[in-house]
Amino acid sequence: MTTPPVPEKNNSAPRFDNAWLCQSVQAIAGRAINAVDCSPLTGDASDRKYYRISYPAGELSQPSKSMILMQLQTPLPGPENDFTRILKFLRTQDLPVPELFQYHAEKGLLFLEDLGGHTLEDWIREHPENKEAYYRQAVDLLARLHHLATKNISADCPAFHLSFDVEKLMWEMNFMLEHYVEGLHQSHLNAEAVAEIRGHFLSLCQTLAKQDSIFTHRDFHCRNMMVHNGHLILLDFQDARMGPCQYDLVSLLKDSYLALEDEFSNELIERYIQGKEKAENRSVDRQEFQRIFDLMSIQRNLKAVGTFAFQAVVKGNRRYLEYIPQTLAYVQQTLNSRSDLKAMSKTLVEYLPGLPQKV
């Protein structure tokens, strides 16, 4: 049975008014603020809401200043949450994340540094000549993030207590079956077919869960990095957890929103490996690294398909459906490239709607 789309929740309405904004911005700016302008922003597939808050500069000759107000889906108890804890941890590692000005836990509102209006995706679509330079920068940033955050993580960081274990990876696969196969396509598989699919997924997830576990961003793609003064700044890191390094690399190089040429993608994989070898002072088996990258690509992209279907079927947000064909093409491309995945490929082509036999 398909879950009907849920209506917009009341808690998505702004939990602030103009007077409260003026008072809060005044405390941050350290001077009198009599008026602010609040403009809603479009976020990605999350339940958080974003607003740009603009206010007069101290001098009339200067342009107005601004900051970003993030509203959580619901207020969370306590003075900290996963976003603020991980943000503060990453800042201690000198990694590029927005500055947090204020957190009002009782309202679930955070005032953050305004990094402008260009995600990596936006910038590359407007300036395609900069694509290779920014992707190399992104891979270097990822290698640095993985090394520093893993080396220095402690129990104070929420990511320390979470991992991509078999249970989590399989949950994501079952989520895809529920919302993509059954929900979006109304394809009701019999018990034998489900068992066959899950058998392949379980073997895949068991292999991935055995890999060395490092700090992973978990959503390291072109919409979660801002281009600010020529540098990339990380966003949307609150769901970080421990897992294979290939998880984030797949998110970047097999991105549903922005596809890369195979030759350039392979160059970036090698660039990441060299950065990893230098940071860890050890050699990396490239054949094995590629094998895990390929397996991770199947899992990560099928997970993304499930998310896109969930947004459409449950949330009534159909704008992500256009990215499903590219995401499934990544899956089939990987299946076609590996002789050890022929059995899985045969099963998935038979039972997953929209999965092409050849790419």
Buried (B, 14 or more C-beta within 10 A) or exposed (E): EEEEEEEEEEBBEBBBEEEBBBEBBBEBBEEEBEEBBBEEEEBBBBEBBBBBBBBBEEEEEEEEBBBBBBBBEEBBEEEBBBBBBBBBBBBEBEBBBBEBBBBBBEBBBBBBBBBBEBBBBBBBBEEEEBBBEBBBBBBBBBBBBBBBBBEEBEEEBBBBEBBBBBEBBBEBBBBBBBBBBBBBBEBEBEEEBBEBBBEBBBEBBEBBBEBEBBBBBBBBBBBBBBBBEEEBBBBBBBBBBBBBBBBBBBBBBBBBBBBBEEEBBEBBBEBBBEBBEEBBEEEBEEEEBBBBBBBBBBBBBBBBBBBBBBBBBBBEBEEBBEBBEBBBBBBBBBBBEBEEBEEBBBBBBEBBEBBEEEB
